[in-house]
Amino acid sequence: MLRIASIVVLVAALQACTFGPDTELALVVDSNDPAVVEQTASVLATRFNEFRPSLFSYAELAIEGSMLHFTFKNGAPEPKVLEYLYSTPGRVRAALASERFGKPWFTDGDIRDAHVTYQNSTRALAIRLTPEAGQRLLQLTTDNVGEVVRTTLDGETLMEARIQGVFGERFLIQGQELEPGLDLALAVVLTTGALPADVRAFTLPRYEPPASR
């Protein structure tokens, strides 16, 4: 009896839901390698899945050569979040500010996960590295207390701070200026890892009528 009642409630809930039209997104991958295209599509699908508007929202994917066609059913991520997720390659690099072209302390491949948290009432990103990278960072911070370390995302500074203590596998990134919502998107980007290839939105050329003589 309880099971039947639950089914009736679920059907009623589904009938009460009103979903908008599908949202289409076409992306061009900067690679002709089918394996790279498929890997890029997989990372993007994982990113988009974290911002489903409801339990009934999902995305269908079709791959045609270097083209990715996402169709968002029953709602899509907010436009600004969606754009951030596909336009951010996600390449992370951390090293001493004085050694810009030196060996990195860690990269996006060393990040296990990231999430938004609060530190002294200020939003921050909590980062967790792999155990191997954590051990490496522990030694590097021990040897470089007082030095300035810079973390970049796609070549832009994400954080620059003086090392005041030793840390390793877990640490916080503070100071990044992102509007609400995009800090959550950044955490997802760091967790999923960098895109194997850059992508751009595909739009059809605008039709220009022939000039009249």
MIVOTOR-918965 format. One record per residue: x, y, z of N, C-alpha, C in turn; residue number from 0; residue in three letters. Coordinates in nm, 3 decimals, always signed. Example, Ala and Ser with C-alpha at 12.3 -4.5 7.8 and 13.67 -1.06 7.14 Angstrom:
> +1.319	-0.569	+0.780	+1.230	-0.450	+0.780	+1.320	-0.330	+0.780	0	ALA
> +1.285	-0.225	+0.708	+1.367	-0.106	+0.714	+1.290	+0.003	+0.787	1	SER
//
This chain:
> +0.084	-0.121	+0.000	+0.000	+0.000	+0.000	+0.087	+0.126	+0.000	0	MET
> +0.193	+0.122	+0.080	+0.283	+0.236	+0.089	+0.352	+0.261	-0.045	1	LEU
> +0.390	+0.151	-0.113	+0.458	+0.165	-0.241	+0.366	+0.229	-0.344	2	ARG
> +0.238	+0.187	-0.346	+0.143	+0.243	-0.441	+0.123	+0.392	-0.414	3	ILE
> +0.113	+0.427	-0.286	+0.094	+0.567	-0.249	+0.213	+0.651	-0.294	4	ALA
> +0.334	+0.595	-0.280	+0.455	+0.667	-0.320	+0.455	+0.691	-0.471	5	SER
> +0.410	+0.589	-0.547	+0.405	+0.603	-0.691	+0.306	+0.711	-0.732	6	ILE
> +0.189	+0.713	-0.664	+0.088	+0.814	-0.694	+0.142	+0.954	-0.668	7	VAL
> +0.214	+0.971	-0.556	+0.272	+1.101	-0.523	+0.375	+1.142	-0.627	8	VAL
> +0.459	+1.046	-0.672	+0.561	+1.076	-0.771	+0.498	+1.117	-0.903	9	LEU
> +0.393	+1.044	-0.947	+0.325	+1.079	-1.071	+0.263	+1.217	-1.062	10	VAL
> +0.204	+1.248	-0.947	+0.143	+1.380	-0.927	+0.248	+1.489	-0.934	11	ALA
> +0.365	+1.462	-0.877	+0.474	+1.560	-0.879	+0.522	+1.583	-1.021	12	ALA
> +0.535	+1.477	-1.098	+0.579	+1.489	-1.237	+0.477	+1.567	-1.320	13	LEU
> +0.349	+1.542	-1.296	+0.247	+1.611	-1.370	+0.244	+1.760	-1.336	14	GLN
> +0.286	+1.793	-1.214	+0.284	+1.933	-1.172	+0.404	+2.010	-1.226	15	ALA
> +0.508	+1.939	-1.272	+0.627	+2.005	-1.322	+0.603	+2.059	-1.462	16	CYS
> +0.644	+2.181	-1.485	+0.637	+2.239	-1.619	+0.778	+2.272	-1.663	17	THR
> +0.819	+2.212	-1.774	+0.955	+2.230	-1.822	+0.955	+2.320	-1.944	18	PHE
> +1.059	+2.403	-1.955	+1.071	+2.492	-2.067	+1.127	+2.420	-2.189	19	GLY
> +1.149	+2.495	-2.297	+1.202	+2.434	-2.419	+1.346	+2.388	-2.400	20	PRO
> +1.389	+2.297	-2.488	+1.526	+2.248	-2.482	+1.624	+2.362	-2.512	21	ASP
> +1.743	+2.352	-2.453	+1.849	+2.448	-2.481	+1.958	+2.378	-2.561	22	THR
> +1.994	+2.435	-2.673	+2.095	+2.375	-2.760	+2.228	+2.448	-2.743	23	GLU
> +2.335	+2.373	-2.741	+2.469	+2.430	-2.733	+2.561	+2.353	-2.827	24	LEU
> +2.618	+2.423	-2.924	+2.710	+2.361	-3.019	+2.851	+2.416	-2.993	25	ALA
> +2.947	+2.326	-2.976	+3.084	+2.365	-2.947	+3.179	+2.303	-3.049	26	LEU
> +3.285	+2.375	-3.079	+3.388	+2.325	-3.170	+3.513	+2.297	-3.087	27	VAL
> +3.565	+2.175	-3.094	+3.684	+2.136	-3.022	+3.807	+2.165	-3.109	28	VAL
> +3.908	+2.223	-3.048	+4.029	+2.259	-3.121	+4.120	+2.137	-3.139	29	ASP
> +4.067	+2.033	-3.200	+4.143	+1.910	-3.226	+4.066	+1.824	-3.325	30	SER
> +4.139	+1.754	-3.410	+4.077	+1.660	-3.503	+4.094	+1.516	-3.457	31	ASN
> +4.158	+1.497	-3.341	+4.181	+1.364	-3.287	+4.053	+1.315	-3.219	32	ASP
> +3.992	+1.207	-3.270	+3.867	+1.158	-3.211	+3.877	+1.129	-3.062	33	PRO
> +3.992	+1.077	-3.017	+4.009	+1.046	-2.875	+4.008	+1.174	-2.792	34	ALA
> +4.075	+1.278	-2.841	+4.079	+1.406	-2.769	+3.941	+1.469	-2.766	35	VAL
> +3.870	+1.462	-2.877	+3.734	+1.518	-2.883	+3.644	+1.446	-2.783	36	VAL
> +3.653	+1.315	-2.779	+3.568	+1.238	-2.687	+3.603	+1.267	-2.541	37	GLU
> +3.733	+1.280	-2.510	+3.774	+1.312	-2.373	+3.727	+1.451	-2.333	38	GLN
> +3.736	+1.546	-2.427	+3.689	+1.683	-2.400	+3.540	+1.683	-2.373	39	THR
> +3.465	+1.607	-2.454	+3.320	+1.598	-2.434	+3.287	+1.539	-2.298	40	ALA
> +3.364	+1.439	-2.255	+3.341	+1.375	-2.126	+3.361	+1.472	-2.010	41	SER
> +3.468	+1.552	-2.017	+3.495	+1.651	-1.911	+3.383	+1.754	-1.907	42	VAL
> +3.341	+1.803	-2.023	+3.235	+1.904	-2.027	+3.104	+1.847	-1.974	43	LEU
> +3.071	+1.724	-2.012	+2.948	+1.663	-1.964	+2.949	+1.652	-1.812	44	ALA
> +3.064	+1.618	-1.754	+3.075	+1.609	-1.608	+3.057	+1.745	-1.544	45	THR
> +3.115	+1.848	-1.605	+3.099	+1.985	-1.552	+2.954	+2.028	-1.557	46	ARG
> +2.888	+2.009	-1.672	+2.750	+2.052	-1.688	+2.657	+1.979	-1.591	47	PHE
> +2.687	+1.853	-1.565	+2.601	+1.772	-1.479	+2.595	+1.826	-1.336	48	ASN
> +2.698	+1.898	-1.295	+2.701	+1.952	-1.159	+2.608	+2.071	-1.142	49	GLU
> +2.554	+2.125	-1.252	+2.470	+2.244	-1.244	+2.332	+2.220	-1.304	50	PHE
> +2.281	+2.098	-1.287	+2.146	+2.069	-1.333	+2.044	+2.147	-1.250	51	ARG
> +1.951	+2.216	-1.314	+1.852	+2.295	-1.239	+1.759	+2.211	-1.153	52	PRO
> +1.736	+2.084	-1.193	+1.646	+1.998	-1.117	+1.687	+1.853	-1.136	53	SER
> +1.622	+1.765	-1.059	+1.650	+1.623	-1.070	+1.608	+1.568	-1.206	54	LEU
> +1.519	+1.640	-1.275	+1.468	+1.592	-1.403	+1.546	+1.650	-1.521	55	PHE
> +1.647	+1.730	-1.493	+1.728	+1.791	-1.599	+1.842	+1.698	-1.639	56	SER
> +1.868	+1.694	-1.767	+1.980	+1.614	-1.816	+2.023	+1.668	-1.952	57	TYR
> +2.139	+1.625	-1.997	+2.192	+1.673	-2.126	+2.219	+1.555	-2.217	58	ALA
> +2.176	+1.568	-2.341	+2.207	+1.470	-2.444	+2.326	+1.521	-2.525	59	GLU
> +2.413	+1.429	-2.566	+2.535	+1.468	-2.637	+2.545	+1.392	-2.768	60	LEU
> +2.579	+1.465	-2.873	+2.608	+1.405	-3.003	+2.741	+1.461	-3.052	61	ALA
> +2.827	+1.373	-3.100	+2.958	+1.414	-3.149	+2.965	+1.392	-3.300	62	ILE
> +3.001	+1.496	-3.372	+3.018	+1.489	-3.517	+3.153	+1.550	-3.553	63	GLU
> +3.252	+1.464	-3.574	+3.386	+1.515	-3.602	+3.438	+1.592	-3.483	64	GLY
> +3.468	+1.721	-3.503	+3.516	+1.807	-3.394	+3.403	+1.886	-3.329	65	SER
> +3.280	+1.858	-3.368	+3.165	+1.930	-3.315	+3.099	+1.853	-3.201	66	MET
> +3.065	+1.925	-3.097	+2.989	+1.868	-2.985	+2.853	+1.937	-2.980	67	LEU
> +2.748	+1.857	-2.981	+2.613	+1.911	-2.974	+2.550	+1.866	-2.842	68	HIS
> +2.533	+1.961	-2.750	+2.466	+1.933	-2.623	+2.322	+1.984	-2.631	69	PHE
> +2.229	+1.900	-2.592	+2.089	+1.939	-2.583	+2.045	+1.923	-2.438	70	THR
> +2.015	+2.034	-2.373	+1.977	+2.032	-2.232	+1.825	+2.016	-2.223	71	PHE
> +1.783	+1.909	-2.159	+1.642	+1.878	-2.143	+1.595	+1.920	-2.004	72	LYS
> +1.475	+1.977	-1.998	+1.412	+2.015	-1.870	+1.495	+2.116	-1.792	73	ASN
> +1.559	+2.206	-1.862	+1.636	+2.310	-1.796	+1.784	+2.297	-1.820	74	GLY
> +1.854	+2.411	-1.821	+1.998	+2.415	-1.845	+2.065	+2.500	-1.738	75	ALA
> +2.197	+2.486	-1.720	+2.267	+2.576	-1.628	+2.249	+2.722	-1.669	76	PRO
> +2.265	+2.813	-1.576	+2.255	+2.955	-1.608	+2.354	+2.990	-1.719	77	GLU
> +2.315	+3.080	-1.810	+2.402	+3.113	-1.924	+2.545	+3.151	-1.886	78	PRO
> +2.561	+3.234	-1.781	+2.696	+3.276	-1.744	+2.778	+3.160	-1.689	79	LYS
> +2.711	+3.069	-1.618	+2.779	+2.951	-1.565	+2.814	+2.856	-1.679	80	VAL
> +2.720	+2.836	-1.769	+2.743	+2.748	-1.883	+2.862	+2.795	-1.965	81	LEU
> +2.868	+2.925	-1.993	+2.979	+2.980	-2.070	+3.112	+2.963	-1.996	82	GLU
> +3.109	+2.987	-1.865	+3.232	+2.973	-1.787	+3.283	+2.828	-1.792	83	TYR
> +3.192	+2.734	-1.785	+3.231	+2.592	-1.779	+3.295	+2.545	-1.908	84	LEU
> +3.247	+2.593	-2.024	+3.308	+2.546	-2.148	+3.421	+2.634	-2.198	85	TYR
> +3.425	+2.760	-2.152	+3.528	+2.851	-2.201	+3.652	+2.854	-2.112	86	SER
> +3.648	+2.785	-1.999	+3.761	+2.780	-1.907	+3.837	+2.649	-1.925	87	THR
> +3.954	+2.651	-1.990	+4.030	+2.527	-2.009	+4.063	+2.458	-1.878	88	PRO
> +4.099	+2.537	-1.775	+4.125	+2.477	-1.644	+4.268	+2.435	-1.619	89	GLY
> +4.364	+2.497	-1.688	+4.505	+2.461	-1.670	+4.563	+2.537	-1.552	90	ARG
> +4.599	+2.464	-1.449	+4.649	+2.524	-1.324	+4.800	+2.502	-1.314	91	VAL
> +4.868	+2.603	-1.262	+5.012	+2.593	-1.240	+5.048	+2.673	-1.117	92	ARG
> +5.123	+2.613	-1.026	+5.168	+2.682	-0.905	+5.319	+2.670	-0.896	93	ALA
> +5.384	+2.783	-0.866	+5.530	+2.786	-0.853	+5.569	+2.914	-0.782	94	ALA
> +5.694	+2.924	-0.745	+5.743	+3.047	-0.684	+5.729	+3.161	-0.783	95	LEU
> +5.687	+3.277	-0.734	+5.671	+3.393	-0.820	+5.804	+3.433	-0.883	96	ALA
> +5.913	+3.404	-0.815	+6.047	+3.439	-0.866	+6.097	+3.340	-0.970	97	SER
> +6.026	+3.228	-0.986	+6.067	+3.126	-1.082	+5.951	+3.098	-1.177	98	GLU
> +5.918	+3.200	-1.255	+5.801	+3.195	-1.342	+5.806	+3.076	-1.439	99	ARG
> +5.923	+3.046	-1.488	+5.935	+2.939	-1.587	+6.003	+2.815	-1.529	100	PHE
> +6.010	+2.809	-1.395	+6.070	+2.694	-1.332	+5.973	+2.577	-1.324	101	GLY
> +6.018	+2.470	-1.265	+5.935	+2.351	-1.251	+5.817	+2.381	-1.159	102	LYS
> +5.693	+2.349	-1.200	+5.577	+2.380	-1.117	+5.572	+2.295	-0.990	103	PRO
> +5.517	+2.354	-0.886	+5.500	+2.281	-0.761	+5.385	+2.181	-0.774	104	TRP
> +5.278	+2.223	-0.841	+5.170	+2.132	-0.874	+5.094	+2.190	-0.993	105	PHE
> +5.017	+2.105	-1.061	+4.936	+2.147	-1.174	+4.794	+2.093	-1.157	106	THR
> +4.710	+2.120	-1.255	+4.571	+2.072	-1.249	+4.564	+1.920	-1.239	107	ASP
> +4.665	+1.851	-1.293	+4.666	+1.705	-1.285	+4.689	+1.652	-1.146	108	GLY
> +4.734	+1.738	-1.054	+4.760	+1.696	-0.916	+4.641	+1.721	-0.823	109	ASP
> +4.536	+1.788	-0.872	+4.422	+1.824	-0.788	+4.321	+1.711	-0.786	110	ILE
> +4.287	+1.665	-0.666	+4.186	+1.559	-0.651	+4.046	+1.617	-0.648	111	ARG
> +4.026	+1.725	-0.573	+3.895	+1.789	-0.569	+3.907	+1.928	-0.509	112	ASP
> +3.801	+2.006	-0.527	+3.795	+2.142	-0.473	+3.651	+2.174	-0.439	113	ALA
> +3.630	+2.255	-0.336	+3.495	+2.299	-0.302	+3.502	+2.435	-0.235	114	HIS
> +3.390	+2.506	-0.240	+3.381	+2.639	-0.180	+3.357	+2.625	-0.031	115	VAL
> +3.430	+2.704	+0.048	+3.415	+2.702	+0.193	+3.428	+2.844	+0.245	116	THR
> +3.430	+2.859	+0.376	+3.444	+2.992	+0.436	+3.563	+2.991	+0.531	117	TYR
> +3.641	+3.099	+0.525	+3.753	+3.119	+0.615	+3.743	+3.260	+0.671	118	GLN
> +3.713	+3.271	+0.802	+3.693	+3.402	+0.866	+3.587	+3.483	+0.792	119	ASN
> +3.473	+3.418	+0.764	+3.358	+3.480	+0.697	+3.386	+3.518	+0.552	120	SER
> +3.498	+3.475	+0.497	+3.532	+3.502	+0.358	+3.529	+3.374	+0.278	121	THR
> +3.466	+3.379	+0.161	+3.459	+3.261	+0.076	+3.598	+3.225	+0.025	122	ARG
> +3.626	+3.095	+0.024	+3.756	+3.048	-0.022	+3.738	+2.914	-0.092	123	ALA
> +3.841	+2.871	-0.163	+3.840	+2.741	-0.228	+3.929	+2.646	-0.149	124	LEU
> +3.871	+2.537	-0.105	+3.948	+2.434	-0.035	+3.998	+2.334	-0.139	125	ALA
> +4.128	+2.318	-0.148	+4.189	+2.232	-0.248	+4.248	+2.108	-0.181	126	ILE
> +4.230	+1.993	-0.245	+4.293	+1.870	-0.198	+4.373	+1.810	-0.313	127	ARG
> +4.501	+1.789	-0.290	+4.589	+1.733	-0.391	+4.600	+1.580	-0.375	128	LEU
> +4.664	+1.518	-0.471	+4.695	+1.376	-0.458	+4.798	+1.359	-0.347	129	THR
> +4.806	+1.242	-0.285	+4.905	+1.221	-0.178	+5.048	+1.250	-0.225	130	PRO
> +5.081	+1.211	-0.348	+5.216	+1.235	-0.399	+5.246	+1.384	-0.410	131	GLU
> +5.150	+1.460	-0.466	+5.169	+1.605	-0.478	+5.171	+1.671	-0.341	132	ALA
> +5.091	+1.617	-0.248	+5.089	+1.672	-0.113	+5.223	+1.658	-0.044	133	GLY
> +5.287	+1.543	-0.060	+5.419	+1.523	-0.001	+5.521	+1.618	-0.063	134	GLN
> +5.511	+1.637	-0.193	+5.602	+1.728	-0.262	+5.583	+1.871	-0.215	135	ARG
> +5.456	+1.912	-0.199	+5.427	+2.048	-0.155	+5.470	+2.069	-0.010	136	LEU
> +5.457	+1.967	+0.070	+5.500	+1.976	+0.210	+5.649	+2.007	+0.218	137	LEU
> +5.728	+1.940	+0.137	+5.873	+1.963	+0.137	+5.906	+2.100	+0.080	138	GLN
> +5.836	+2.139	-0.027	+5.865	+2.267	-0.092	+5.830	+2.385	-0.002	139	LEU
> +5.717	+2.376	+0.069	+5.682	+2.486	+0.159	+5.776	+2.490	+0.280	140	THR
> +5.821	+2.374	+0.324	+5.919	+2.371	+0.434	+6.048	+2.442	+0.395	141	THR
> +6.090	+2.423	+0.271	+6.216	+2.480	+0.224	+6.204	+2.625	+0.178	142	ASP
> +6.080	+2.675	+0.166	+6.063	+2.808	+0.106	+5.974	+2.901	+0.188	143	ASN
> +5.972	+2.883	+0.320	+5.895	+2.974	+0.405	+5.946	+3.117	+0.384	144	VAL
> +5.852	+3.209	+0.365	+5.888	+3.349	+0.341	+5.888	+3.386	+0.194	145	GLY
> +5.890	+3.288	+0.106	+5.886	+3.315	-0.038	+5.741	+3.334	-0.083	146	GLU
> +5.725	+3.390	-0.202	+5.592	+3.414	-0.257	+5.561	+3.307	-0.361	147	VAL
> +5.446	+3.241	-0.344	+5.404	+3.140	-0.440	+5.285	+3.194	-0.518	148	VAL
> +5.285	+3.168	-0.647	+5.178	+3.216	-0.734	+5.108	+3.097	-0.799	149	ARG
> +4.976	+3.097	-0.792	+4.895	+2.995	-0.858	+4.819	+3.061	-0.972	150	THR
> +4.829	+3.005	-1.091	+4.762	+3.062	-1.207	+4.660	+2.965	-1.264	151	THR
> +4.559	+3.020	-1.326	+4.457	+2.944	-1.398	+4.455	+2.995	-1.540	152	LEU
> +4.494	+2.910	-1.634	+4.500	+2.948	-1.775	+4.583	+3.074	-1.796	153	ASP
> +4.693	+3.084	-1.722	+4.785	+3.195	-1.737	+4.753	+3.317	-1.655	154	GLY
> +4.635	+3.323	-1.596	+4.595	+3.437	-1.513	+4.613	+3.403	-1.366	155	GLU
> +4.659	+3.502	-1.288	+4.684	+3.478	-1.146	+4.555	+3.447	-1.071	156	THR
> +4.553	+3.333	-1.006	+4.441	+3.292	-0.923	+4.466	+3.330	-0.778	157	LEU
> +4.591	+3.314	-0.734	+4.630	+3.351	-0.598	+4.779	+3.376	-0.594	158	MET
> +4.819	+3.476	-0.518	+4.961	+3.502	-0.494	+4.975	+3.535	-0.345	159	GLU
> +5.054	+3.457	-0.275	+5.065	+3.476	-0.130	+5.203	+3.436	-0.080	160	ALA
> +5.242	+3.499	+0.028	+5.369	+3.466	+0.091	+5.351	+3.343	+0.181	161	ARG
> +5.442	+3.251	+0.173	+5.434	+3.127	+0.251	+5.469	+3.158	+0.396	162	ILE
> +5.371	+3.147	+0.484	+5.392	+3.177	+0.625	+5.398	+3.052	+0.712	163	GLN
> +5.366	+2.939	+0.652	+5.371	+2.814	+0.726	+5.373	+2.697	+0.631	164	GLY
> +5.396	+2.583	+0.686	+5.408	+2.461	+0.606	+5.269	+2.403	+0.579	165	VAL
> +5.246	+2.361	+0.456	+5.121	+2.291	+0.422	+5.150	+2.191	+0.311	166	PHE
> +5.055	+2.099	+0.294	+5.078	+1.993	+0.197	+4.957	+1.960	+0.114	167	GLY
> +4.894	+1.846	+0.145	+4.787	+1.794	+0.059	+4.663	+1.882	+0.057	168	GLU
> +4.632	+1.950	+0.166	+4.512	+2.035	+0.174	+4.551	+2.179	+0.205	169	ARG
> +4.487	+2.272	+0.134	+4.513	+2.414	+0.159	+4.398	+2.495	+0.100	170	PHE
> +4.397	+2.625	+0.131	+4.292	+2.714	+0.085	+4.346	+2.814	-0.016	171	LEU
> +4.264	+2.848	-0.112	+4.293	+2.957	-0.205	+4.195	+3.069	-0.175	172	ILE
> +4.248	+3.186	-0.142	+4.165	+3.301	-0.112	+4.208	+3.419	-0.198	173	GLN
> +4.115	+3.513	-0.215	+4.151	+3.636	-0.285	+4.099	+3.643	-0.427	174	GLY
> +4.055	+3.530	-0.485	+4.003	+3.536	-0.620	+3.871	+3.613	-0.621	175	GLN
> +3.853	+3.697	-0.722	+3.734	+3.780	-0.729	+3.642	+3.727	-0.838	176	GLU
> +3.548	+3.644	-0.798	+3.449	+3.589	-0.889	+3.311	+3.621	-0.836	177	LEU
> +3.219	+3.654	-0.927	+3.083	+3.682	-0.883	+3.020	+3.554	-0.830	178	GLU
> +2.921	+3.567	-0.740	+2.857	+3.449	-0.683	+2.808	+3.354	-0.791	179	PRO
> +2.831	+3.228	-0.769	+2.794	+3.127	-0.867	+2.912	+3.080	-0.948	180	GLY
> +2.998	+3.173	-0.988	+3.114	+3.135	-1.066	+3.224	+3.076	-0.979	181	LEU
> +3.224	+3.107	-0.849	+3.321	+3.042	-0.762	+3.288	+2.892	-0.750	182	ASP
> +3.159	+2.861	-0.751	+3.119	+2.720	-0.752	+3.161	+2.654	-0.884	183	LEU
> +3.146	+2.728	-0.994	+3.187	+2.676	-1.124	+3.337	+2.654	-1.127	184	ALA
> +3.413	+2.744	-1.066	+3.558	+2.728	-1.060	+3.595	+2.602	-0.983	185	LEU
> +3.527	+2.577	-0.872	+3.554	+2.455	-0.795	+3.530	+2.331	-0.878	186	ALA
> +3.424	+2.332	-0.959	+3.395	+2.218	-1.047	+3.502	+2.203	-1.152	187	VAL
> +3.547	+2.314	-1.210	+3.654	+2.310	-1.311	+3.780	+2.250	-1.253	188	VAL
> +3.816	+2.291	-1.131	+3.937	+2.237	-1.068	+3.922	+2.089	-1.036	189	LEU
> +3.801	+2.048	-1.002	+3.778	+1.908	-0.967	+3.781	+1.817	-1.090	190	THR
> +3.723	+1.863	-1.200	+3.716	+1.780	-1.320	+3.848	+1.776	-1.395	191	THR
> +3.936	+1.873	-1.369	+4.063	+1.877	-1.441	+4.051	+1.957	-1.570	192	GLY
> +4.165	+1.983	-1.632	+4.169	+2.067	-1.751	+4.109	+1.997	-1.871	193	ALA
> +4.053	+2.075	-1.962	+4.004	+2.021	-2.088	+4.122	+1.973	-2.172	194	LEU
> +4.111	+1.856	-2.235	+4.220	+1.809	-2.321	+4.246	+1.901	-2.440	195	PRO
> +4.143	+1.977	-2.480	+4.158	+2.073	-2.590	+4.064	+2.191	-2.565	196	ALA
> +4.101	+2.308	-2.616	+4.014	+2.424	-2.602	+3.889	+2.406	-2.687	197	ASP
> +3.781	+2.472	-2.647	+3.657	+2.470	-2.724	+3.604	+2.611	-2.740	198	VAL
> +3.521	+2.631	-2.838	+3.454	+2.759	-2.858	+3.312	+2.733	-2.905	199	ARG
> +3.226	+2.828	-2.874	+3.087	+2.814	-2.915	+3.076	+2.829	-3.066	200	ALA
> +2.990	+2.749	-3.126	+2.970	+2.755	-3.270	+2.841	+2.829	-3.300	201	PHE
> +2.850	+2.930	-3.384	+2.732	+3.003	-3.428	+2.734	+3.011	-3.579	202	THR
> +2.617	+3.001	-3.638	+2.608	+3.009	-3.783	+2.641	+3.150	-3.829	203	LEU
> +2.708	+3.164	-3.944	+2.737	+3.298	-3.995	+2.609	+3.377	-4.016	204	PRO
> +2.614	+3.503	-3.984	+2.496	+3.589	-3.999	+2.469	+3.615	-4.147	205	ARG
> +2.343	+3.599	-4.183	+2.306	+3.619	-4.324	+2.303	+3.767	-4.355	206	TYR
> +2.375	+3.805	-4.459	+2.376	+3.943	-4.506	+2.313	+3.946	-4.644	207	GLU
> +2.199	+4.012	-4.658	+2.135	+4.018	-4.790	+2.223	+4.094	-4.888	208	PRO
> +2.219	+4.053	-5.014	+2.300	+4.123	-5.115	+2.261	+4.270	-5.125	209	PRO
> +2.360	+4.353	-5.144	+2.334	+4.497	-5.155	+2.257	+4.525	-5.282	210	ALA
> +2.157	+4.609	-5.270	+2.078	+4.645	-5.387	+2.154	+4.743	-5.474	211	SER
> +2.137	+4.730	-5.601	+2.205	+4.821	-5.696	+2.113	+4.935	-5.735	212	ARG
//
